[in-house]
Amino acid sequence: MTAGGGTAEHTVEQVIRARVSAALGGWYGSLETALPTIAFVVTWLVTKDVRTAVLAAGGLLVVLAIVRQLVGGSWRYLGSAVVATALAAFFALRSGQAEDAFLPGIITSAAYGVGALVSILVRWPLVGFIVGMGDPNYLEQPTAWRKDAGLVRVVSRLTWVLVALFAIRVAIMLPLYLAGEVAWLGVAKIALGWPAYLLAIVVMGMMLAAGHTPQTEDEIDVTERMEAADRDSERHEPRAEA
C-alpha cells in the first residue's frame, strides 16, 4: 500500500493509538498501587504511629501478592507498589514523620517531569519508547522508531502531556508535603495516580484522533510493522480466551 493512497489507517496517529492506550494498567493494576497508600494513611490517622502504618501497608502487600499468585497475570504493578512502599517506609521510618512517606513520589515525579522535558528537547521523546515497543523488531532495532520523522513529531507532542502530568503532581503534592497534610497527601497521591494517567491517555487519544500525520515512503516500515502486529494480536486474542 502506498503512502499517497489516502486511507485512514495510514496516518501515524492511528497506528500508534493502540500502543499509547496499552500503557494503562487497568482497574486491578490501579488497586494494587493505591491500596498500600490507603492502608498507610488510614492506619496513621487512627494510631498516629508511623511504624504501625508502615506495617499495615507492608501486610497488605503480602495479601495482594497472595491474591496475585492465585489469580495469575502480570506482577508489574504489584512490583511497582512494593518498590514504592519500600522507599516510602525508608523515608518515613528514618525521620519519624508520616509525610516523608510521600517524599520519594514527589522527587520521582519531578525527575520524570524533567526527564520527559529533556527527552523532547533532544528529540528522544519519552512516549516514543512506549510506542517503539510495538515494533516486532524492537529487540533487534530498539531505536528504529526515531527514523520515522512523522512518528517523532507525534510522540513529541504526546510527551508534553506527561510533562504536564508530572508538573501538576509536584505543584499539588509539594505544598501539601511542606504543610504536613498527611491525609490530603494520600488523597492526592491516589487521585494523581491511575485516574490522572487515565485522563492523560484520554487527552492523548483526543490529540491522536485530531491529528493526520501521513506516513511517507521512507517512514512506512516501522509504523507498518506496528500496524500489522496489532492486527495480528486482535485476531488471536479472542481465541486465547476461549
FENVENRA-V937703 format. One record per residue. PSI is psi in whole degrees, 0 to 359 (NA if undefined). Layout:
# FENVENRA-V937703
psi=PSI
psi=PSI
This chain:
# FENVENRA-V937703
psi=134
psi=158
psi=333
psi=12
psi=341
psi=6
psi=146
psi=328
psi=351
psi=30
psi=146
psi=320
psi=316
psi=329
psi=321
psi=355
psi=317
psi=326
psi=322
psi=315
psi=335
psi=351
psi=343
psi=149
psi=355
psi=174
psi=324
psi=321
psi=324
psi=323
psi=318
psi=327
psi=333
psi=325
psi=319
psi=323
psi=316
psi=315
psi=318
psi=310
psi=313
psi=316
psi=319
psi=320
psi=327
psi=317
psi=337
psi=27
psi=118
psi=318
psi=317
psi=321
psi=321
psi=318
psi=323
psi=317
psi=318
psi=320
psi=321
psi=325
psi=322
psi=317
psi=315
psi=324
psi=321
psi=317
psi=317
psi=322
psi=324
psi=318
psi=342
psi=189
psi=185
psi=139
psi=6
psi=309
psi=325
psi=321
psi=318
psi=321
psi=322
psi=313
psi=313
psi=318
psi=321
psi=316
psi=316
psi=317
psi=318
psi=312
psi=316
psi=317
psi=327
psi=319
psi=337
psi=6
psi=125
psi=326
psi=338
psi=345
psi=338
psi=353
psi=318
psi=321
psi=321
psi=315
psi=318
psi=317
psi=319
psi=318
psi=316
psi=320
psi=314
psi=318
psi=318
psi=319
psi=314
psi=322
psi=327
psi=315
psi=327
psi=6
psi=37
psi=58
psi=137
psi=317
psi=335
psi=326
psi=324
psi=314
psi=319
psi=332
psi=348
psi=351
psi=122
psi=336
psi=18
psi=318
psi=324
psi=326
psi=73
psi=342
psi=16
psi=331
psi=336
psi=345
psi=347
psi=100
psi=322
psi=318
psi=318
psi=319
psi=316
psi=312
psi=337
psi=317
psi=321
psi=325
psi=333
psi=330
psi=319
psi=321
psi=315
psi=318
psi=311
psi=323
psi=319
psi=318
psi=309
psi=318
psi=329
psi=315
psi=329
psi=313
psi=323
psi=321
psi=314
psi=332
psi=354
psi=29
psi=83
psi=313
psi=315
psi=330
psi=319
psi=316
psi=314
psi=319
psi=319
psi=313
psi=326
psi=10
psi=245
psi=317
psi=320
psi=322
psi=320
psi=315
psi=319
psi=319
psi=321
psi=315
psi=316
psi=320
psi=319
psi=319
psi=320
psi=323
psi=327
psi=340
psi=153
psi=59
psi=115
psi=151
psi=142
psi=172
psi=323
psi=0
psi=349
psi=338
psi=307
psi=309
psi=328
psi=324
psi=320
psi=315
psi=317
psi=321
psi=320
psi=320
psi=318
psi=321
psi=317
psi=326
psi=326
psi=340
psi=314
psi=324
psi=327
psi=332
psi=337
psi=NA
